[in-house]
Amino acid sequence: MATPDELRAALDQGRTAMREAIEAAEMAWRATAGGDAWSAQQTTEHVIEVEALFTTAMCDACGYPGVDVVRPDCASSTEALDEFDAVVNNCNAKLKNLTQEDLAKVHERFGTVEEIMAMNLKHLTEHSAQIREAAGA
């Protein structure tokens, strides 16, 4: 089992990749990869919302309040970076005190805190790639 510090570090790497994808999408913010694919804007707004949802699920499992879940409307990649940084800061403030014991605590829908952290990282990784594809980056 990974430690809380290792899991937080992995999330930080996923969040860095997301930031880089958002920055790379600046010139094609509303472009899509075609078909029913989401634009970089739509994908980023979704990711920002789900960051808060995952953190709140972890908090629920541990028995303390989560973060406010809001779907932003980011007209530009600059706005999106600000919104993403704000939600990450709020999430990190909640996750900074997770203990090894907390990782085994179970959320009724998503599984253990450790599993939620893994889902969060996978979500970030997949959508970072989707944003880069939509933006042609």
Summary of the structure (lengths in Angstrom):
residues: 137
radius of gyration: 15.0
end to end distance: 35.2
largest distance: 44.6
contacts: 446
relative contact order: 0.24
helix: 67%
strand: 3%
